[in-house]
Amino acid sequence: MKEKEFNLEINGKDYSVTISDFTATTADVEVNGNKYKVGIKDLGIEQVADLKPQFSAVAAPMGMPIAAGGSAAAEPTLHKPASVTNASAIMSPLPGLIQKVLVKVGDAVAAGQNLLIMEAMKMENEIQAKSAGTVTAVNVKEGDSVEEGIELVVIG
């Protein structure tokens, strides 16, 4: 997306707003010189066709830098949100590395059941089902790095 600039008046006060980056889940916004990373909960549309896809990083051994664009040996996995609002989707709560996937498509799950283990901020996090149902999609595999807000598992 090209950078967009707006001049807004809110409650009688003028604001200069610049949006420099925009995805299905976040926007980089500058308001009167202050920069913010804004989380987007609902754009009010079903599909997002033109938004920037998000790539996961390729895992490297501890202490090894990752070259821009990952390594030549392995292509990064593309994680692009399929829908802005999908109430049955379990989203990544923060950036991390998928350690273990505990379910597969067709599995019946209970509310609160562990779906996968994700390492984030040097801690293992159990990602759990919000409600009971059947797994209709598993969008990640062990070893994938994911961004915050990526659709991990869909329960129907």
N, C-alpha and C positions, 0 to 999 in steps of 0.2 A: 504494500500500500504506500502511496505517496504521502508525504507529510501533509497534514491538514491543519490550517489555522482558523480559529474562530474568535470573534469578539462577542462576549455574552454579557447581558445585564441580568443580574440575579438580586432580587430585593433592593433595587436601586443602586447596586454597586457594579462597576465594570470589571470584567475579567478577560484576560488574554489567554486563550487555551490553544495548545498545540498538541495534536495526536501524532506521534512519530512512528509507532508500531502498533499493530492491531491483529489479534488472533481470535479464535472462537472463545477463548477463556481469559485473555488478558489484553490490556492496552497500556502503552507507555504514554503518559499524559504529562504535559507541563502547564501549570496554571500560575500566571503572574511570576514566572521564573522558578517556581518550585516544582521539582520532578516527582511523579508518583507512578507506581506500578498498580494498575487498577484491575481487580478481578471482575469478570463479567459473569453474571448468574443467568441472565436470559435476554437474548437479543430480540425475542418476540417473533422469531421465524423458525420454520421447521429444519431447513437444510442450510448449510453454509458452504457454498461452492467456491467462492473466490478468496477465502482466507488462507493465510500462509500455513503450510503444513509444518508440523514440528518433528524434528529428527531426534532420535535418541543418540547418546554418545556411545562409542565403542569402548568397552572396558579394557583397561590396560593394567599391567602389573603395578603394584604399589611403587610409587616414586617415578614411574615412567610417564613422561608427558604424552598427551594425545595430540597429534598434529591436527590442524584445522581440517574439518571434514572427515575425521576418523582416520583409520589406517587404510592402506592400499589392500591389505589382506582380507578385510571384512567390510561389507557394505553396512551402513547403519540401518536399523529397522525404522521404517516410517510409521509414526503414530499420529494420524490425522483424525480429529474428532469427526464422527459420522453425523452427529446431530448435536445441536446446541443444547436442547433440553431432552434428556432421556431419563425419565424418573427411575427406570429399572437398571440403569448403569451404575456400577461401582467405579468411582473416579479415584485417581491417584491423589491422596491428600497433600503430597509434597514430592519434590523430585527424589528419585531413589533408584535402586538397583533391584530387580526382581530376583530373589534368592530361590524361591520354590513356589511352583503352581500346584495347588492341592486339589483342584477340580478340573473336570473336562466337560465339553458340550454334552448335554443330556443328563448330567448328574442332578439329582434332587438335592436341594440345600434347605437348611432351616435358618431362620433369622438368628444372627449372631454367630453362625458357623464360619470358621476360618476358610477363606478362599485362596489366599496366597500369603507368602512371607516376603516383605520388601525391606531392604536395608536402606535406611535414610538417616543422615546425620550420625553415622557410626552406631546405629541401633537397629535391631530387628523389630519390624512392626508387623503385626498380624492384621491383614485386611479382611474384614468380615462382611457377610451378607447383611443388608439392611432389612430384608424381608425373606420369607420362605418362597420357594419357586423352583424352576428348572433352569439350569445354566443354558443359555442360548448362544453365547459367544464368549470365547476367551481370546482377548486381543493382544496378549503378551506371552512371552515364553521366558524360561529361566535364563538369566544373563542379560536380559534387556534392561537398558537404562531408560527411565521415563521421566517426563516433565510433570509438574503439578497440573492436575486437571485432565489428565489423559484417561480415556475410558478403558478400564482394565478388564472387567467382566460384566456381562449383561445377564440379568436374571429375568425370565419371563413368567 
